[in-house]
Amino acid sequence: MKNFIKLFTNTFLVITISAFCSNEVIAQDVLNVEDMNSVYKKELTLNKKVQSYTPLREADVMWSRKIWREIDLREKMNHPFYYPENDGVGSTTGDRRSLIDVIYSAIKEGSITAYGNATVDDEFREPMTMDDIKKIGGAKEELVEVIDWDAVAAGADPEEAKETRLIKSEFNRNTVKKWRLKEEWFFDKQYSTMQVRILGIAPLQEDRDEVTERLTGSFSPLFWVYFPEAREILINAEVFNSVKNDAERRTYDDLFWKRMFSSTITMEANVANRRINEYMIGLDALLEAERVKAEIFNIEHDLWEY
């Protein structure tokens, strides 16, 4: 009887240990990748909600002006908008993506509407179709007739060894080196403050000569996105913190809301609808941009009485 009880006890212990080990293996298999790359579970960014704009009436706006500016991602302050790089093939950092990655992925999913004819139309009048989206940035799919040289080497006739293949050229997102912003500055007399709201953003890709394929130094917009719509996506897109504190990551919506970027004014609303580089070049263009910036500041400053 004692031997039977001892045998039963040992068998029970073996089964219990085996079950515990099996549960541990199963638990390891279902671990989340994000949890494995951090000592704590990141939930703040995923649960953030868009901070609504203050209600604004037409009667409250006593002055306004539309401004276009460009963010050059090659500037050190703007690096969080560009990195990590992604050519569509290699792996990227899991907890953050470049701005073009976030926007382009949302467009392909249908979460954000992209507006085409971006070079001449920045008023969101031409929504892009899915076929247009597939051609963004020079991406294309084409059927090409090629010869299977392995079959020819095996003795096949070159004419019979021809086959049609689908050749895909992906959009290289790393070629987006600038972003164009369309925004409106206005003075709200209810709060007696000068405020700004971004209306749209557009990625800029450097142009290439059609014959030589060499870069020309000029940039053209690929598409426009209505910024208030994009905020629903940007609020949950984590971005690198330049002060080197991974526990205080921000989102792209935070960067735009807090104006944490460096930019240059390229156009203000004018009767001829001309950009600054159309009537000034070089240093004169930069000085003109600073003049527009100072003028906006002075308008608010002059309304106060000391």
C-alpha positions in Angstrom: 0.0 0.0 0.0 2.8 2.4 0.9 4.6 1.6 -2.4 1.4 2.4 -4.3 0.9 5.7 -2.5 4.6 6.6 -3.2 4.2 5.7 -6.9 1.0 7.8 -7.1 2.7 10.8 -5.5 5.7 10.7 -7.8 3.5 10.3 -10.9 1.4 13.3 -9.7 4.5 15.5 -9.3 5.8 14.5 -12.8 2.5 15.4 -14.4 2.3 18.8 -12.4 5.9 19.7 -13.4 5.2 18.8 -17.0 2.1 20.8 -17.1 3.9 23.8 -15.6 6.7 23.6 -18.2 4.2 23.3 -21.0 2.3 26.4 -19.8 5.6 28.3 -19.6 6.5 27.3 -23.2 3.0 28.3 -24.4 3.3 31.6 -22.6 6.7 32.3 -24.3 5.2 31.5 -27.7 2.4 34.1 -27.3 4.6 36.9 -26.0 4.1 40.1 -27.9 7.1 41.4 -29.8 6.5 45.0 -28.4 6.6 43.6 -24.9 9.8 41.8 -25.5 11.6 45.0 -26.5 10.7 47.0 -23.4 10.7 46.5 -19.7 7.2 47.9 -19.4 4.0 47.7 -21.5 3.6 50.8 -23.7 0.0 51.9 -23.7 0.0 55.7 -23.5 0.7 56.3 -27.2 -1.8 53.7 -28.5 -4.6 55.2 -26.3 -4.0 58.9 -27.0 -6.9 60.9 -28.4 -6.8 63.9 -30.6 -7.0 67.2 -28.8 -9.8 69.1 -30.4 -9.3 72.6 -31.7 -10.9 75.5 -29.9 -14.3 76.4 -31.4 -13.8 79.3 -33.8 -16.5 81.6 -35.2 -16.0 83.9 -38.2 -16.9 86.9 -36.0 -13.9 86.1 -33.8 -11.3 86.2 -36.5 -10.3 89.9 -37.1 -7.2 89.0 -39.2 -5.9 86.0 -41.1 -3.4 85.0 -43.7 -2.5 81.7 -45.4 1.2 80.7 -45.3 3.1 77.9 -47.1 6.3 76.7 -45.6 8.7 73.8 -46.1 10.3 71.4 -43.6 13.7 70.2 -44.8 14.3 66.8 -43.3 18.1 67.1 -43.8 18.2 69.6 -41.0 19.2 68.1 -37.7 16.1 69.3 -35.8 13.9 67.6 -38.4 15.6 64.2 -38.4 12.8 62.6 -36.3 10.5 63.1 -39.4 12.9 61.2 -41.7 14.3 58.3 -39.7 14.3 55.3 -39.6 14.7 54.9 -43.3 12.6 52.3 -45.1 13.0 51.3 -48.8 10.0 49.0 -48.6 12.3 45.9 -48.3 14.4 46.1 -45.2 13.2 45.9 -41.6 12.7 49.1 -39.6 12.5 50.1 -36.0 9.4 48.6 -34.5 8.4 51.4 -32.1 8.6 54.3 -34.6 8.4 55.1 -38.3 9.2 58.0 -40.5 6.4 60.4 -41.3 6.1 59.3 -45.0 5.8 55.7 -43.7 2.9 56.6 -41.5 1.1 58.7 -44.1 1.7 56.4 -47.0 0.6 53.3 -45.2 -2.6 55.0 -44.0 -3.3 56.1 -47.6 -2.9 52.5 -48.9 -5.2 51.3 -46.1 -7.8 53.9 -46.9 -7.6 55.6 -43.5 -6.5 58.9 -45.1 -7.5 60.5 -48.4 -4.7 61.6 -50.7 -5.4 64.5 -53.2 -3.6 64.5 -56.5 -2.5 67.1 -59.1 -0.4 68.4 -56.1 1.9 70.7 -58.0 -0.9 73.1 -59.1 -3.7 72.2 -56.7 -3.3 72.5 -53.0 -7.1 72.9 -52.2 -8.0 69.2 -51.9 -10.2 69.1 -55.0 -9.0 65.9 -56.7 -9.0 62.7 -54.5 -6.6 60.1 -55.9 -7.9 56.7 -57.0 -6.3 53.4 -56.0 -4.5 53.3 -59.4 -3.1 56.8 -58.8 -1.9 55.7 -55.4 0.0 52.8 -56.8 2.0 55.2 -59.0 3.0 57.6 -56.2 6.7 58.5 -56.3 7.4 56.8 -59.6 6.1 53.3 -58.5 4.8 51.2 -61.4 3.8 47.8 -62.4 4.3 46.7 -66.0 4.3 43.5 -68.0 7.6 42.8 -69.7 8.4 40.1 -72.2 11.7 38.4 -71.3 13.7 35.4 -72.5 14.2 32.4 -70.1 17.9 32.0 -70.8 18.1 28.8 -68.6 15.6 27.2 -71.1 17.7 28.4 -74.0 20.8 26.9 -72.4 18.9 23.6 -72.2 18.3 23.7 -75.9 15.0 25.5 -76.3 14.3 27.9 -79.1 14.7 31.6 -77.9 11.4 32.5 -79.5 9.6 29.7 -77.6 11.5 30.5 -74.3 9.9 34.0 -74.1 7.6 34.6 -71.2 5.7 37.6 -69.8 6.6 38.7 -66.3 5.2 41.4 -64.0 7.9 43.9 -63.0 7.2 46.0 -60.0 9.1 49.2 -59.1 8.3 50.2 -55.5 8.0 53.8 -54.2 11.3 54.5 -52.5 10.1 56.5 -49.4 13.6 57.6 -48.6 13.5 60.0 -51.5 11.1 62.2 -49.6 13.5 64.9 -48.2 11.0 67.7 -47.6 7.4 68.3 -46.5 5.3 71.3 -47.5 2.8 72.8 -45.0 -0.2 74.9 -45.8 -1.4 76.7 -42.7 -3.5 79.7 -41.7 -2.5 82.3 -39.2 -5.3 84.3 -37.5 -5.9 86.6 -34.6 -8.7 85.4 -32.3 -10.2 88.5 -30.6 -12.0 86.2 -28.1 -8.7 85.1 -26.6 -6.6 88.1 -27.9 -4.0 85.8 -29.3 -2.4 85.0 -32.6 -3.0 81.3 -33.5 -2.1 79.0 -36.3 -3.7 75.8 -37.7 -2.2 73.5 -40.3 -4.6 72.8 -43.2 -2.6 70.4 -45.3 0.7 68.6 -45.6 2.5 67.3 -48.8 5.6 65.2 -49.2 8.2 66.6 -51.6 10.4 64.4 -53.8 13.5 65.7 -55.6 12.9 66.0 -59.3 15.0 64.1 -61.9 15.9 65.0 -65.5 13.7 63.0 -67.8 16.7 62.3 -70.2 19.7 61.9 -67.9 17.8 60.8 -64.7 20.0 63.1 -62.7 18.7 65.0 -59.7 17.9 68.6 -60.6 17.8 70.1 -57.1 14.1 71.2 -57.3 11.3 69.5 -55.4 7.7 68.7 -56.3 4.8 67.5 -54.1 3.6 63.9 -54.6 0.1 64.5 -53.1 -1.7 66.5 -50.5 -3.3 65.3 -47.3 -5.9 67.2 -45.3 -4.2 67.6 -41.9 -7.2 67.5 -39.5 -8.1 64.1 -41.0 -4.5 62.9 -40.8 -4.3 63.8 -37.1 -6.4 60.7 -36.2 -3.5 58.6 -37.5 -0.6 60.9 -36.3 -1.8 60.9 -32.7 -0.9 57.2 -32.3 2.4 57.3 -34.4 5.3 57.4 -32.0 8.4 59.5 -32.9 11.9 59.6 -31.5 12.5 62.1 -28.7 15.5 64.2 -29.6 16.4 64.9 -25.9 17.2 61.2 -25.6 14.5 60.0 -23.2 12.8 56.9 -24.5 10.3 57.0 -21.6 8.9 60.3 -23.0 8.2 59.5 -26.6 6.0 61.9 -28.5 3.8 61.5 -31.5 3.8 63.3 -34.8 0.6 65.1 -33.8 2.6 66.4 -30.7 5.4 67.6 -32.9 3.1 69.6 -35.2 0.9 70.9 -32.3 3.9 72.1 -30.4 5.7 73.4 -33.6 8.7 71.3 -32.8 10.3 71.6 -36.3 12.4 73.9 -38.3 10.9 75.4 -41.5 11.2 78.1 -44.1 8.3 80.2 -45.4 8.0 79.7 -49.2 4.8 81.7 -49.9 2.2 83.9 -48.5 -1.2 84.6 -49.9 -0.8 87.3 -52.6 -2.7 88.7 -55.6 -0.5 87.0 -58.2 -0.3 83.7 -56.3 3.5 83.7 -56.7 6.0 81.8 -54.5 8.9 83.6 -53.1 11.4 81.8 -55.4 9.6 83.2 -58.4 10.6 86.7 -57.7 13.6 86.4 -55.4 16.5 83.9 -55.3 19.3 82.9 -52.9 19.9 85.1 -49.9 17.1 87.6 -51.0 14.6 84.7 -50.9 15.6 83.9 -47.3 15.4 87.5 -46.2 11.9 87.8 -47.8 10.8 84.7 -45.8 12.1 86.3 -42.6 10.3 89.5 -43.5 7.0 87.6 -43.8 7.7 85.9 -40.5 8.5 89.2 -38.7 5.4 90.8 -40.2 3.1 88.2 -38.7 4.8 88.7 -35.3 4.5 92.4 -35.5 0.8 92.3 -36.3 0.1 90.6 -33.0 2.6 92.8 -31.1 1.1 96.0 -32.4 -2.3 95.1 -31.2 -1.1 95.2 -27.6 -0.9 98.5 -25.7 1.8 98.9 -23.0 
